[in-house]
Amino acid sequence: MSRYCTLHLEGDALPFDLDRTLSCGQVFRWEKKGHWWCGVLGQKPVLIRQEGDLLHFSGAPEEDISRYFDLDLDLEEILAGFPDDPILLQAIDSAYGLRIVRQPAWECTASYIVATFANIPGIQTRLKLLCERFGERIGDGHTAFPSPEKLAASPLCDIRSCRVGYRDKYLCGTAAILSADHGWEERIAALPYRDARRELLRLPGVGKKVADCILLFAFHRFEAVPVDVWIDRIMRTHYLEEDTRYSYDRIADAARQIFGPNAGYAQEYLFAAREMIPDMRKK
């Protein structure tokens, strides 16, 4: 591991909370050991920790750290643009400084395909096993995320041995499609949100929630609102009619109508505060 560098957080880089950003459930391959977070950016093992407005890190250049954590984004402007809603305001207060990271598009796609119907520790285990089995060794005990070419060429039984279950065929199928389509990231990035989601829904194992996760966490389409059981419950309990069943799109559209063009950010703060929100009474 190379020497440590220090980045002074100022301007648009504030607010930023490293712990809340990496522990909120948007990304799964970071592990905290003592005061340090250990992870991989591309082909580089990275260590990073925060002390107030200082980020100490090793293993990646400052521009990679800044881009991954989106430190050029004016987060204050986004948060200030939300409506004066007591539920969301309390969620923001409890997770202040959380930022949506810029995940590599393929890693994000594969991660959320294997994440369906699993809790965060289960997802972390699956991804760790996939990386250990199929990823390139990059030093310090770390492995890079396996390429789509590697997974597309692997037997389904080998992929299933990583505890992904029935998702093996979806992961292998999507890997085969994307490994043969080298321009897919640029094409998705250039499309309007609904067209981009429609394209992603063509991939095996990608439903509406997975597509929205990919668009939010890899492509930074902040209008994308992933709706899991927690967001469904929060929206019905506090913003819609609690005893009425709503479709996925109806809930996501309601979130966009209530919270505006950056509703995906509102969703992430609500999800981060999900444990405390059920105790709050609907106004």
Phi, psi and omega in degrees: 000135182286176181296160180278143175243162180231131176247122178275118181280125179204166179062229182295342181289351176248142001281153173209130176233108184298315182299314181293325181293317186271347182253003188275354177099009178273336183220150196236358187251015174260141180227133180267127178235106186067235179268355187254142168266132180248132180200191181227129171246109183065244179254020188237122171289135187232139168244139180207142173212162183239137171231097182062239180263022177243133172251121175258131185209162179210145173106348181213150177291158183303322182294328177291319177297313182297319181290315183300316181270006176054049185283353175271355180282135175279085183295324179302321180296319178296312182295322180290340182276355179281156179294161180281075186250123187297325180294309181294321180298321178290324177296317178297318179298322183282338183235028186304132181098353176295131176238147174279121183280167176260092180282146172302136190298315181293315180300318179296316180299310181296319182299316183280338172295317181277355183275349185298137178055045178214151174274174186298315177300323178294319178297316180299320179296314180300314182291323177298316179294319177299317181292319179294325183278321190240348184276156178282135177290130183236013175101160179057028179078009182260157174230145174287161176290136183296142181287158176297327179298318181295314181290323180296331182268000185265144176298145180301325181295327178291320178292318181296331180297347177271019174067027179272350177062221184296348181286353182303316182290328178291314181297314180294320180294315179293322177300319180296317181295313186284330178292337178265359184234081189289345180259014188295322181296314180296322180294315179296318182297330184275347185274151168302157187309306186292326176291320178297318179295320179299321178294316181295328181293349176283344184280142177301133177082002181253105172263191185297316182293316179297317179300317180292324176297316179299314182293323181284311190270339178253321185255359178054044172270093190289353173277350177286130183235095175295130182247103173258189183297328180290312180293322175303313182293316181296316182295316181292322184286322189248345186231337180239206178262119190300323186267011181252140177271134181237150176287164177305310184293327179295319180291316180296319178295322178296320178297318179295323179292321183283315190259348175092195188293345177252035184300332178298325176291319176299317178303318184292323177290320176297319179295319180297330181260017188300330183290331183265337186296322179301339179278350181271140183272139177296131182280000000 
